[in-house]
């Protein structure tokens, strides 16, 4: 299995932390933020379920630009072979 070596940037990490602390953030945004933060260091990568969620967020017009930014970051850290 190939390993994706991409990591969450400090800018996205900050956005993710702010999203998790914001009581007005949606459940989807918080899930994406948690996924992005978990990939800040170490060898974690996006799972298939989060890939699906991130993909749907990016295709939808319902989500805020910050949520889409988190989704793009999470999706960019998924396995290319999937």
C-alpha positions as CSV (number, residue, x, y, z in Angstrom):
1,X,0.0,0.0,0.0
2,X,1.3,3.4,-0.9
3,X,1.6,6.1,1.7
4,X,0.6,9.7,1.2
5,X,3.2,11.9,2.8
6,X,1.2,15.2,2.6
7,X,0.5,17.0,5.9
8,X,-2.0,19.6,6.8
9,X,-0.5,23.1,6.5
10,X,-0.4,25.4,9.5
11,X,-3.0,27.7,7.9
12,X,-5.4,24.8,7.5
13,X,-4.5,23.6,10.9
14,X,-5.5,27.0,12.4
15,X,-8.7,27.0,10.4
16,X,-9.5,23.5,11.6
17,X,-8.8,24.4,15.3
18,X,-11.1,27.5,15.0
19,X,-13.8,25.4,13.3
20,X,-13.8,22.8,16.2
21,X,-14.0,25.6,18.8
22,X,-16.9,27.4,17.0
23,X,-20.3,26.3,18.3
24,X,-21.9,27.5,15.1
25,X,-19.8,25.1,12.9
26,X,-21.7,22.3,11.3
27,X,-21.2,18.6,12.2
28,X,-19.7,18.1,8.7
29,X,-17.2,21.0,9.1
30,X,-16.2,19.7,12.5
31,X,-15.6,16.2,11.1
32,X,-13.5,17.6,8.3
33,X,-11.6,19.8,10.8
34,X,-10.9,16.8,13.0
35,X,-9.6,14.8,10.1
36,X,-7.4,17.7,8.9
37,X,-5.9,18.1,12.4
38,X,-5.3,14.4,12.8
39,X,-3.1,14.6,9.7
40,X,-1.1,17.5,10.9
41,X,1.8,15.2,11.9
42,X,2.5,11.5,11.9
43,X,1.5,9.1,9.2
44,X,-2.3,9.3,9.2
45,X,-4.1,9.7,5.9
46,X,-7.7,10.3,4.8
47,X,-10.0,7.2,5.1
48,X,-12.4,6.2,2.4
49,X,-15.5,7.5,4.4
50,X,-13.9,10.9,4.8
51,X,-12.9,11.0,1.1
52,X,-16.6,10.5,0.3
53,X,-17.7,13.2,2.7
54,X,-15.1,15.7,1.4
55,X,-16.0,15.0,-2.2
56,X,-19.7,15.6,-1.6
57,X,-18.9,18.9,0.2
58,X,-16.8,20.1,-2.7
59,X,-19.6,19.3,-5.2
60,X,-22.3,21.0,-3.2
61,X,-23.2,24.7,-3.1
62,X,-24.6,24.4,0.4
63,X,-21.3,24.7,2.3
64,X,-19.2,27.7,3.3
65,X,-15.9,28.4,1.7
66,X,-14.1,27.5,4.9
67,X,-15.8,24.0,5.0
68,X,-14.8,23.5,1.3
69,X,-11.2,24.5,2.2
70,X,-11.1,21.8,4.9
71,X,-12.6,19.3,2.5
72,X,-10.0,20.1,-0.2
73,X,-7.2,19.6,2.3
74,X,-8.6,16.3,3.6
75,X,-9.2,15.1,0.0
76,X,-5.7,16.0,-1.1
77,X,-4.3,13.8,1.7
78,X,-6.1,10.7,0.5
79,X,-4.6,7.7,-1.2
80,X,-4.3,8.1,-4.9
81,X,-4.8,4.4,-5.5
82,X,-8.4,4.6,-4.1
